[in-house]
Amino acid sequence: MEVKNTEISDLGEFGLIDRLTKDIKPHNTSTVRGIGDDCAVMQYHDTEVLVSTDLLLEGVHFDLTYVPLRHLGYKSAIVNFSDLYAMNATPRQITVSLGISRRFTVEHMDELYRGIKLACDIYGVDLVGGDTTASRQGLVISITCIGDAPKDKIVYRDGAKDTDLICVSGDLGAAYMGLQLLEREKVASAGKPDFVPEFGGKEYLIERQLKPEARKDIIAELDKAGIVPTSMMDISDGLSSELMHICKQSHTGCRIYEDRIPIDYQTAIMAEELNMNLVTAALNGGEDYELLFTVPLHYHDRVRDMKGIKVIGHMTREELGCAMITRDGESEIPLKAQGFNHMSGDK
Amino acid sequence: MEVKNTEISDLGEFGLIDRLTKDIKPHNTSTVRGIGDDCAVMQYHDTEVLVSTDLLLEGVHFDLTYVPLRHLGYKSAIVNFSDLYAMNATPRQITVSLGISRRFTVEHMDELYRGIKLACDIYGVDLVGGDTTASRQGLVISITCIGDAPKDKIVYRDGAKDTDLICVSGDLGAAYMGLQLLEREKVASAGKPDFVPEFGGKEYLIERQLKPEARKDIIAELDKAGIVPTSMMDISDGLSSELMHICKQSHTGCRIYEDRIPIDYQTAIMAEELNMNLVTAALNGGEDYELLFTVPLHYHDRVRDMKGIKVIGHMTREELGCAMITRDGESEIPLKAQGFNHMSGDK
C-alpha cells in the first residue's frame, strides 16, 4: 500500500489545523470552547478561564538583525494579551518558554525579559511559569496567556448577525509598512558597518512593527459604553483574512468600504515610496493587533462617536460572499485571505 | 562602559530562571503561586486552576531517527500531564503549538497528533488550542497543560518537614537505560539500511524511554488512602536533582538508602552490559516521570503497604545536607544534581 505524502503547504496553516483537530471531542465538562477562536474557554466551577498560546521562531517570525531583544520580549507578550482582549477578556497570567542557542548570553536574556516584564507591568499581567532549554536552532519563544471574563461578556467569532456593523480600532497596514522599511534598510546596510538607517518621519511605522500595543483601552471603552460586540478578533493576519474567519464561523457575508478603511498618513507615504498598493497593505498586511468586531445595527450612533473606532461596513447574508466596495462605489472586489501565512510555500 | 557577557552555561537552567524571574511581583489576586514548582497555581473565584508548560526541540529533547512521531506525540502530552499530577491535581486541557520544518508532511503530523490524542483519550484531557507555524529548524513542540485541584489538596515542593518519609513510585533509571540502548543501536545501524536493532529482553527499557506514563494511578491511590503528601515532584531530571529541589524549597536535608532505590532487573542488566554505574543511572538518569513525595512519619505503615510505592529514606534538618547511605550502611555520599541539564555546556 502506498503511503500518501501531502505537502503541508497544500493545506496551509488553517487546513492543517482543521485536519488534525476535526474529530476532537471534549472529555471534561470544564471545556467550554476548544480550537477555532483567539482563545480556548474553560469553565472552572462558576468562572470562565481563557487560554491562548503563540509560538515565535527566529527566522520565521522575527529577525534579530533589526529587532532589539527588549522589543521582541515586549511584542511577544503583547500578541498574547491581544488574543485575550479579542475575546473581551482580561489577561491575568503568562508562561514563557524559551529555547536558547549558544550565541545568546545571559545579558541577552535579561534584555528579552526586560521587555516581557515591561509589557506585564503595563498590562497588569503576571509571569507565572515557563520552561527554559538549550536550542540548536536560534531563539524559540512560546508564550501562553491565561485570563478570565464574565460568562456573558465573552465574545466569540461566530456570533455576528447578517445585519451587524463591522468596526475596527486604530489604523491598518502600518506594521506591515514598518516591516518593509526595516527590510529595506537591512538590505541597504549589508556589508556597511557604519550604516545609519533612514527612519526620519517614519517613526510610527517602526513603532507599530517593533512595539505594538494590545487594545486594552478599546475593551474598556466598549465596556463603559455598555457594548458587548457580537463577534470579535484581533487583526494579526490582516483584515481580509480575519473578517473572512468571522464570516465563515458566523455564516454571514460582508461588505466593507474601501474609503472607510483607517490608514495613517505615514503608511500611505511609505506605500507610495515603495510603489505598493496601499489598500492591499491595509487589507492583508497583518500584525496590526487592532480589534475587528461587529455590533448590532442599533449601536451605530454609539460606536460612531467612540474615539479610535471606525465603522467600515456591514455583515450580509452568507450567500452574498465577502467583498470590498471600491472608492468610486461602482464595483465590488471579492476579499481574499492573503494574510501572512507561515505555512504557505512562498513564506 | 563594558557590557558583561555571561555564558548561559555558567548559570545553568535553574540559575538563569532564578536571575530572570527573581524580582517578579504579582499584579493579580488570582495569581496564587508563580515560578518554582511543577505548575503555576491560580485562583479564579473559588477554584484553583493550575498550568504547566514544556518546550521540546528536535535535536535537544528528541531524535527522530529512533523516536516514532506517534510516540513523540504521546510522550509530549504525558510529560505535561505528569506535572499536574505532581501537584496532586487533575490535568483537564492542553494546548499544542507546533513549529514544522519542510521535511515533514501532513501525514507525519497526523502521526504526531495520533499520539497526542491517544494520551488525551487515556488520561481524559481535552486538546483545546495551540499555534501552528513553519519552522526553519526542525520540529518544535510546545505544550501547555491546564488543570484543577481542590485548594486543600494541592501539593507544593516546599511543604516537607524534617521528619517526613521520602517515597517514590515505580522504579528508576529504566528510561535512561532505554535511551542508552537506542543510542547504541543508532550508532550500530549507521550506514546499514537492513540493520535490525537488538532489543530482545529489553522491551521494558525501550517502553520507558519512548512511551512513558504519568502516575495518575498513584495520585488516585493516595487519595483513596486519605494521604495528602507534604511535598511532591515528578522525576524528570533524576531523583537526586528533584530531591535537592524539594529539600532546598522546604529547608530540609535528607538521607536516602542505596539499597531501597527501586530498580528494575532489566535496568540492572543493561547497566552491567554498558559497564555503567547502576545507582548513578537511577539517581541521575531522568525521564522516569515517577512521583517523588514526602509524607509525615505516622503514615509509614500506610505507604509501606501501597502497591508501587517505596519508602527510600527520610528528611532531616537542613544543616545535615542531602546524602545517600551506601548499601553497606557505612558511608554517606553527598547527593549531586547531575540530572539532564540542557543548558549546561556538555549537553
Chai-1 contact restraints between the chains, C-beta under 6 A:
chainA,res_idxA,chainB,res_idxB,connection_type,confidence,min_distance_angstrom,max_distance_angstrom,comment,restraint_id
A,N5,B,T105,contact,1.0,0.0,6.0,A-B,restraint_1
A,T6,B,T105,contact,1.0,0.0,6.0,A-B,restraint_2
A,T6,B,V106,contact,1.0,0.0,6.0,A-B,restraint_3
A,I8,B,V106,contact,1.0,0.0,6.0,A-B,restraint_4
A,L11,B,V106,contact,1.0,0.0,6.0,A-B,restraint_5
A,E13,B,T132,contact,1.0,0.0,6.0,A-B,restraint_6
A,L16,B,T132,contact,1.0,0.0,6.0,A-B,restraint_7
A,I17,B,T132,contact,1.0,0.0,6.0,A-B,restraint_8
A,L20,B,Y113,contact,1.0,0.0,6.0,A-B,restraint_9
A,I24,B,L127,contact,1.0,0.0,6.0,A-B,restraint_10
A,P26,B,D126,contact,1.0,0.0,6.0,A-B,restraint_11
A,H27,B,G124,contact,1.0,0.0,6.0,A-B,restraint_12
A,H27,B,D126,contact,1.0,0.0,6.0,A-B,restraint_13
A,N28,B,R92,contact,1.0,0.0,6.0,A-B,restraint_14
A,N28,B,D126,contact,1.0,0.0,6.0,A-B,restraint_15
A,S30,B,R92,contact,1.0,0.0,6.0,A-B,restraint_16
A,T31,B,Q93,contact,1.0,0.0,6.0,A-B,restraint_17
A,T31,B,D126,contact,1.0,0.0,6.0,A-B,restraint_18
A,G34,B,V128,contact,1.0,0.0,6.0,A-B,restraint_19
A,I35,B,G129,contact,1.0,0.0,6.0,A-B,restraint_20
A,A40,B,V128,contact,1.0,0.0,6.0,A-B,restraint_21
A,A40,B,G129,contact,1.0,0.0,6.0,A-B,restraint_22
A,M42,B,Q93,contact,1.0,0.0,6.0,A-B,restraint_23
A,Y44,B,Y44,contact,1.0,0.0,6.0,A-B,restraint_24
A,Y44,B,T47,contact,1.0,0.0,6.0,A-B,restraint_25
A,Y44,B,V49,contact,1.0,0.0,6.0,A-B,restraint_26
A,Y44,B,D148,contact,1.0,0.0,6.0,A-B,restraint_27
A,H45,B,T47,contact,1.0,0.0,6.0,A-B,restraint_28
A,T47,B,Y44,contact,1.0,0.0,6.0,A-B,restraint_29
A,T47,B,H45,contact,1.0,0.0,6.0,A-B,restraint_30
A,T47,B,T47,contact,1.0,0.0,6.0,A-B,restraint_31
A,V49,B,Y44,contact,1.0,0.0,6.0,A-B,restraint_32
A,V49,B,V49,contact,1.0,0.0,6.0,A-B,restraint_33
A,T53,B,T95,contact,1.0,0.0,6.0,A-B,restraint_34
A,T53,B,S97,contact,1.0,0.0,6.0,A-B,restraint_35
A,T53,B,D131,contact,1.0,0.0,6.0,A-B,restraint_36
A,T53,B,T144,contact,1.0,0.0,6.0,A-B,restraint_37
A,D54,B,D131,contact,1.0,0.0,6.0,A-B,restraint_38
A,L55,B,S97,contact,1.0,0.0,6.0,A-B,restraint_39
A,L55,B,G99,contact,1.0,0.0,6.0,A-B,restraint_40
A,L55,B,D131,contact,1.0,0.0,6.0,A-B,restraint_41
A,L55,B,T133,contact,1.0,0.0,6.0,A-B,restraint_42
A,L55,B,S142,contact,1.0,0.0,6.0,A-B,restraint_43
A,L57,B,G99,contact,1.0,0.0,6.0,A-B,restraint_44
A,L57,B,S135,contact,1.0,0.0,6.0,A-B,restraint_45
A,G59,B,R136,contact,1.0,0.0,6.0,A-B,restraint_46
A,V60,B,A134,contact,1.0,0.0,6.0,A-B,restraint_47
A,R92,B,N28,contact,1.0,0.0,6.0,A-B,restraint_48
A,R92,B,S30,contact,1.0,0.0,6.0,A-B,restraint_49
A,Q93,B,T31,contact,1.0,0.0,6.0,A-B,restraint_50
A,Q93,B,M42,contact,1.0,0.0,6.0,A-B,restraint_51
A,T95,B,T53,contact,1.0,0.0,6.0,A-B,restraint_52
A,S97,B,T53,contact,1.0,0.0,6.0,A-B,restraint_53
A,S97,B,L55,contact,1.0,0.0,6.0,A-B,restraint_54
A,S97,B,S142,contact,1.0,0.0,6.0,A-B,restraint_55
A,G99,B,L55,contact,1.0,0.0,6.0,A-B,restraint_56
A,G99,B,L57,contact,1.0,0.0,6.0,A-B,restraint_57
A,T105,B,N5,contact,1.0,0.0,6.0,A-B,restraint_58
A,T105,B,T6,contact,1.0,0.0,6.0,A-B,restraint_59
A,V106,B,T6,contact,1.0,0.0,6.0,A-B,restraint_60
A,V106,B,I8,contact,1.0,0.0,6.0,A-B,restraint_61
A,V106,B,L11,contact,1.0,0.0,6.0,A-B,restraint_62
A,Y113,B,L20,contact,1.0,0.0,6.0,A-B,restraint_63
A,G124,B,H27,contact,1.0,0.0,6.0,A-B,restraint_64
A,D126,B,P26,contact,1.0,0.0,6.0,A-B,restraint_65
A,D126,B,H27,contact,1.0,0.0,6.0,A-B,restraint_66
A,D126,B,N28,contact,1.0,0.0,6.0,A-B,restraint_67
A,D126,B,T31,contact,1.0,0.0,6.0,A-B,restraint_68
A,L127,B,I24,contact,1.0,0.0,6.0,A-B,restraint_69
A,V128,B,G34,contact,1.0,0.0,6.0,A-B,restraint_70
A,V128,B,A40,contact,1.0,0.0,6.0,A-B,restraint_71
A,G129,B,I35,contact,1.0,0.0,6.0,A-B,restraint_72
A,G129,B,A40,contact,1.0,0.0,6.0,A-B,restraint_73
A,D131,B,T53,contact,1.0,0.0,6.0,A-B,restraint_74
A,D131,B,D54,contact,1.0,0.0,6.0,A-B,restraint_75
A,D131,B,L55,contact,1.0,0.0,6.0,A-B,restraint_76
A,T132,B,E13,contact,1.0,0.0,6.0,A-B,restraint_77
A,T132,B,L16,contact,1.0,0.0,6.0,A-B,restraint_78
A,T132,B,I17,contact,1.0,0.0,6.0,A-B,restraint_79
A,T133,B,L55,contact,1.0,0.0,6.0,A-B,restraint_80
A,T133,B,H342,contact,1.0,0.0,6.0,A-B,restraint_81
A,A134,B,V60,contact,1.0,0.0,6.0,A-B,restraint_82
A,A134,B,H342,contact,1.0,0.0,6.0,A-B,restraint_83
A,A134,B,M343,contact,1.0,0.0,6.0,A-B,restraint_84
A,S135,B,L57,contact,1.0,0.0,6.0,A-B,restraint_85
A,R136,B,G59,contact,1.0,0.0,6.0,A-B,restraint_86
A,Q137,B,Q137,contact,1.0,0.0,6.0,A-B,restraint_87
A,V140,B,V140,contact,1.0,0.0,6.0,A-B,restraint_88
A,S142,B,L55,contact,1.0,0.0,6.0,A-B,restraint_89
A,S142,B,S97,contact,1.0,0.0,6.0,A-B,restraint_90
A,S142,B,S142,contact,1.0,0.0,6.0,A-B,restraint_91
A,T144,B,T53,contact,1.0,0.0,6.0,A-B,restraint_92
A,T144,B,T144,contact,1.0,0.0,6.0,A-B,restraint_93
A,D148,B,Y44,contact,1.0,0.0,6.0,A-B,restraint_94
A,H342,B,T133,contact,1.0,0.0,6.0,A-B,restraint_95
A,H342,B,A134,contact,1.0,0.0,6.0,A-B,restraint_96
A,M343,B,A134,contact,1.0,0.0,6.0,A-B,restraint_97
